[in-house]
C-alpha cells in the first residue's frame, strides 16, 4: 500500500505527483514470494530474481516508535544507530564496513510501526550477510560510552527538527490528533526522554522486540529459497524463541473523534494550515478508496485542491495559497489523511481552511468523474511500478506489507484492489471519514512582519523673510 512516514508528509504534500499512463498489468510479471518459518518463529520471505548477481537482505523488526514507553520516546530510533556499533563478535562499524568492502550497501530505518535493516550486496555474499544480521539480532553490546555517543547523535537530529517551526507544528498536530494512541509522536524521539533513558531501559526494549519471533528476514535477488533456508537455519536457527512482545498501541486505541479540534501554534517561515481526519488501519478495505480520494484532492497540479488554492483571484490578483496537497498516511493501526495549504499572509488562513473543507464536501456530495478516477488509479499503478525497479525496492515492499497487513505478499494484490474501487466507493468513504466534525486543524501562522515605518512628514514651507 502507498505509505509515507509521518515527517515525510511535510515534504510530500506539496509535490507534483506522478505522471499517469503506467504499463498495464504491473503485477503480472512479479516472481512468486515463497515464505517459511523457522522453529524459533523467524519468518522468512524469498523472491528469486536471477537477472543480476545481486541480492537484497533485509531484517524487519515489528518494533517502531508506537512500541516505546511514553516516557522513553526515541528508544526505537536509538537501535537504528546502535545496531552498527558492535556485538560480541563484530567490532563497532565493522558490519557496514564489511558490507561496503564487498561492494555492497547497508542502512537502517525506523518509523512508527517498524525498524528494518538493509543490506544490498553481490549474491555470492548472501550467507555472509545473514551471518552478520543473525549476530546483531541477539549479541548487541550495551556499552555506556557507545550509548551516550549515539544518544547525542539522535538528539542532534531531533534539534534539527525542532529548529523548523513547520516540523514543530506537525508534531503538535499529531499530539492533538492522537489523544491516546502512541502515533501522537514520531520515530524521531524526544530529548528529555532520551536523557532519562538508561542502558538497562534499552536492553529491556532489545530483549522484548529484537527476537526471531518478532522479525521477518526478506531476501530478494539471485538466491533460491533452498539457499536462503539453509543459510537462515545455519545462522538464525539456534537463537531461542522469546515471549510475545508487549503492544502498547493495542492497550491505547484512539477513541473515535466526534468534534472538530483546532489550535494555532507559533509562527513559521510561511503560513501552514494542516487539516487531518482519522482513517482505518492498513488492513481495512476502505483504505484503497481513501488513498484514491487523497490523490483526487491533492496530488498533482490538476488535483482539485491544488487547482482551487492556486487559482488567481481577479479582485486581489493573487492566488488563494502558495500550494497545497493531500496525503493518506496508511499505518498498521488507524492512521490519518492530511490536507495542507501554504500561504504568506495571515489573512489567508481562514479562506484556505474553508477551501479545503469545500473541496472535501464537493467530493463527498458528487464523487469523482470517470476521468478523474482513472487518472488517480493510473498514479497508483505508476508509483507501484517505479517502486519495484530494483531488488531493494522489492524487499522494502515485502517487509512493509508484512508489517502493515501481516501478509508479505499483500502488496502484489493492492493494484487489483485499487482497480475495483468505484466512484461511489470514493464518495462514501469521504462522506464517512472526512466530515468537518472529525477534523483536527493546526494553523501555523506566517511570520509576524513589522509594520512599515511611517513616511516622514513633508517639511513645512519656508517662511519668507520680510
URHUMO-V689428 format. One record per pair of residues at least 24 apart in sequence whose C-alpha atoms are under 7 Angstrom apart, sorted by the first residue. I is the first residue (numbers start at 0). J is the second residue. Records with the same first field share a line. If there is no record, write none. Layout:
I->J, J
This chain:
0->410, 413
2->328, 329
3->328
4->110
5->185
8->326
12->323, 324, 325, 326, 339
13->322, 323, 324
15->298, 299, 300
16->298, 299
17->378, 382
18->378
19->374, 377, 378, 381
20->377
21->377, 380, 381
25->380, 384
26->411
32->408
37->236
39->211, 212, 236, 238, 239, 240
40->211, 212, 240
41->211, 212, 214, 215
42->214, 215, 216
43->215, 216, 217
44->216, 217, 218
45->217, 218, 219, 224
46->218, 219, 220
47->219, 220, 221, 222, 223
48->219, 220, 221
49->220, 221
51->221
52->121, 122, 221
53->120, 121, 122, 220, 221
54->119, 120, 121, 122, 125, 218, 219, 220, 221, 390
55->118, 119, 120, 218, 219, 220, 390, 391, 394
56->117, 118, 119, 217, 218, 219
57->115, 116, 117, 118, 216, 217, 218, 394
58->115, 116, 214, 215, 216, 217
59->113, 114, 115, 116, 214, 215, 216, 398
60->113, 114, 115, 209, 213, 214, 215
61->112, 113, 114, 213, 214, 402
62->112, 113, 114, 208
63->109, 110, 111, 112, 113, 114, 186
64->110, 111, 112, 185, 186
65->111, 112, 181, 182, 248
66->246, 247, 248
70->192
71->192, 193, 196
72->188, 189, 192, 193
73->186, 187, 188, 189, 193
74->201
75->109
76->109, 186, 187, 188
77->150, 153
79->107, 108, 109
80->149
81->149
82->135, 139
85->139, 140
86->135, 138, 139, 140
87->138, 139, 140
94->131
109->186
110->186
111->182, 185, 186
112->331
119->391
122->221, 222
126->230
129->230, 231, 234
130->234
133->234, 235
136->209, 210
137->209
141->198
143->198
150->193
154->190
157->187, 188
164->266, 267
165->267
168->264, 443
172->441
176->439
177->253
178->253
179->251, 252, 253
180->248, 251, 252, 253
181->248
207->244
208->244
210->241
211->240
212->240, 241
217->394, 398
218->394
219->390, 394
220->390
256->437
257->436, 437
258->436, 437
259->435, 436, 437, 438, 439
260->438, 439, 440
261->439, 440, 441
262->440, 441, 442
263->441, 442, 443
264->442, 443
265->443, 444
266->443, 444, 445, 446
267->443, 444, 445, 446
268->445, 446
269->341, 342, 343, 444, 445, 446
270->341, 342, 343, 344, 345, 443, 444, 445
271->339, 340, 341, 342, 442, 443, 444
272->339, 340, 341, 348, 352, 441, 442, 443
273->337, 338, 339, 340, 440, 441, 442
274->337, 338, 339, 438, 439, 440, 441
275->335, 336, 337, 338, 438, 439, 440
276->335, 336, 337, 432, 433, 437, 438, 439
277->333, 334, 335, 336, 432
278->333, 334, 335, 336, 432
279->333, 334
280->329, 330, 331, 332, 333, 334
281->329, 330, 331, 332, 403, 404
282->404
285->428
287->417
288->420, 424, 425, 428
289->425, 428
290->327
291->375
292->425
293->325, 326, 327
294->325, 375
295->371, 375
296->325
297->323, 324, 325
298->324, 325
303->358
304->355, 358
319->347, 351
320->351
330->403
331->402, 403, 404
343->445
344->445
345->444, 445
362->426
363->426, 427, 429, 430
364->426
365->426
366->422, 423, 425, 426
367->422
372->422
376->417, 418
380->414
